[in-house]
């Protein structure tokens, strides 16, 4: 009986640019459809807040929160608010994103990892920009702490970026970790986004409804790009080589299992060959560590 072939660095050809973008090319329709639908919903919500609902309880609550926060400022809280905003500052996001893309390009065995990170942030930024220009909601009528580069309040691009940037990084980093590790990482991302939202509201740049809209934009877009770009990326790394498939990371009860496809038998995609399961990335047949 032929032993299963392990996925080693020598057995996996380095992915090309075409391999990297293949999941996006295959899924551009759902990506465009979701972006278009959510953008319509987002703009409609913003126009309602600045138009028919301008005197509603939602806007009244927004104003009350901003005035309360402005009345309870202090020099120490001002410093903390400015520091908390740094997570998603205009010049911080692209720097962190470029570093994450470079690391993912070299280290991640998911061929779509760099493109997934770039698309998650860029798509969110595009929707934010269009919505902010169309809606044009004014900033809260309170003195601000610090400066900002944009003049529109709705939605909060800082909150949306916190979710797509750090959420995307968390998903890439915990790709081969347990479900518990992933939940913890995403909880940290939620804490970062909440911190950014509170700091932006405290500083007088956003209403609560702006931050909610930004959080929804980031969460929805990150989920969609994860489903249609990141997940399909797992089968792209070695499927092109003909015989060896990229393993899908199945995490059960905190243990990772890698699938090695037999080198003998079956068709050009390895069909018909047997599979050996390895617990925690080790093969039961050889005890060697598989390449993820």
RAZI-V669249 format. One record per residue. N is the residue number from 1. PSI is psi in radians with two decimals (NA if undefined). BURIAL is b if it has 9 or more other C-alpha atoms within 8 Angstrom, else e. Layout:
n:psi:burial
N:PSI:BURIAL
N:PSI:BURIAL
This chain:
n:psi:burial
1:2.34:e
2:2.36:e
3:2.59:e
4:2.47:b
5:2.21:b
6:2.64:b
7:1.72:b
8:2.91:e
9:-0.57:e
10:-0.35:e
11:-0.10:e
12:2.07:b
13:2.49:e
14:2.28:e
15:2.51:b
16:3.05:e
17:-0.66:e
18:-0.71:e
19:-0.71:b
20:-0.73:b
21:-0.07:b
22:-0.79:b
23:-0.60:b
24:-0.75:b
25:-0.69:e
26:-0.39:e
27:0.36:b
28:-0.52:e
29:-0.93:e
30:-0.56:e
31:-0.84:b
32:-0.71:e
33:-0.82:e
34:-0.76:b
35:-0.74:b
36:-0.78:e
37:-0.82:e
38:-0.60:b
39:-0.69:b
40:-0.79:e
41:-0.76:e
42:-0.82:b
43:-0.73:b
44:-0.74:e
45:-0.74:e
46:-0.73:b
47:-0.56:b
48:-0.73:b
49:-0.57:b
50:-0.11:b
51:-1.79:e
52:-0.54:e
53:0.27:b
54:-0.48:b
55:0.30:e
56:3.03:e
57:-0.51:e
58:-0.90:e
59:-0.62:b
60:-0.72:b
61:-0.73:e
62:-0.85:b
63:-0.71:b
64:-0.72:e
65:-0.77:b
66:-0.73:b
67:-0.66:b
68:-0.78:e
69:-0.70:b
70:-0.60:b
71:-0.32:e
72:0.53:e
73:2.72:b
74:2.90:e
75:-0.65:e
76:-0.78:e
77:-0.60:e
78:-0.78:b
79:-0.73:e
80:-0.68:b
81:-0.74:b
82:-0.64:b
83:-0.72:e
84:-0.53:b
85:-0.38:b
86:-0.44:e
87:-0.60:b
88:0.47:b
89:2.74:b
90:-0.65:e
91:-0.26:e
92:-0.75:b
93:-0.90:b
94:-0.59:e
95:-0.86:e
96:-0.70:e
97:-0.79:b
98:-0.70:e
99:-0.76:e
100:-0.71:b
101:-0.75:b
102:-0.75:b
103:-0.76:b
104:-0.62:b
105:-0.66:b
106:-0.57:e
107:-0.61:e
108:2.40:b
109:0.02:e
110:2.02:b
111:-0.44:b
112:0.03:b
113:-0.88:b
114:-0.73:b
115:-0.66:b
116:-0.81:b
117:-0.80:b
118:-0.76:b
119:-0.63:b
120:-0.78:b
121:-0.78:b
122:-0.72:e
123:-0.73:b
124:-0.73:b
125:-0.68:b
126:-0.78:e
127:-0.71:b
128:-0.81:b
129:-0.82:e
130:-0.81:e
131:-0.72:b
132:-0.65:b
133:-0.77:e
134:-0.79:e
135:-0.87:b
136:0.71:b
137:2.36:b
138:2.70:e
139:2.77:b
140:2.53:b
141:1.00:e
142:2.73:e
143:2.50:e
144:2.73:e
145:2.01:b
146:-2.95:e
147:2.85:e
148:2.74:e
149:-0.28:e
150:2.78:e
151:-0.24:e
152:2.50:b
153:-0.54:b
154:2.28:b
155:-3.09:b
156:1.89:b
157:-0.53:b
158:-0.78:b
159:-0.76:b
160:-0.74:b
161:-0.64:b
162:-0.67:b
163:-0.83:b
164:-0.70:b
165:-1.05:b
166:-0.51:b
167:-0.73:b
168:-0.76:b
169:-0.73:b
170:-0.72:b
171:-0.66:b
172:-0.80:b
173:-0.64:e
174:0.34:b
175:-0.60:e
176:0.38:e
177:3.09:b
178:2.89:b
179:-0.64:b
180:-0.73:e
181:-0.70:b
182:-0.71:b
183:-0.70:e
184:-0.78:e
185:-0.75:b
186:-0.53:b
187:-0.67:e
188:-0.70:e
189:-0.75:b
190:-0.67:b
191:-0.71:e
192:-0.79:b
193:-0.72:b
194:-0.66:b
195:-0.79:b
196:-0.75:b
197:-0.82:b
198:-0.71:b
199:-0.69:b
200:-0.65:b
201:-0.77:b
202:-0.68:b
203:-0.10:b
204:0.34:b
205:-0.38:b
206:2.61:b
207:2.92:b
208:-0.73:b
209:-0.54:b
210:-0.76:b
211:-0.67:b
212:-0.77:b
213:-0.71:b
214:-0.72:b
215:-0.74:b
216:-0.72:b
217:-0.84:b
218:-0.77:b
219:-0.76:b
220:-0.82:e
221:-0.66:b
222:-0.73:b
223:-0.76:e
224:-0.83:b
225:-0.59:b
226:-0.78:b
227:-0.72:b
228:-0.19:b
229:-0.92:b
230:-0.89:b
231:-0.86:e
232:-0.37:b
233:-0.38:b
234:-0.57:b
235:-0.01:b
236:-0.31:b
237:-0.70:b
238:-0.02:b
239:-0.57:b
240:-0.31:e
241:-0.21:b
242:-0.92:b
243:-0.63:b
244:2.23:b
245:2.62:b
246:2.27:b
247:2.50:b
248:2.21:e
249:1.79:b
250:2.11:e
251:2.01:b
252:2.17:b
253:0.61:e
254:0.05:b
255:2.35:b
256:2.50:b
257:2.25:b
258:2.52:b
259:2.17:b
260:2.27:b
261:2.38:b
262:2.49:b
263:-0.29:b
264:2.62:e
265:2.82:b
266:3.12:b
267:-2.90:e
268:-0.38:e
269:0.19:b
270:0.17:b
271:2.43:e
272:-0.24:e
273:2.72:b
274:2.95:e
275:2.45:b
276:2.31:b
277:2.42:b
278:2.27:b
279:2.20:b
280:0.40:e
281:0.12:b
282:2.47:b
283:2.37:b
284:-0.39:b
285:-0.53:e
286:-0.40:e
287:0.04:e
288:2.76:e
289:2.27:e
290:2.70:b
291:2.17:e
292:NA:e
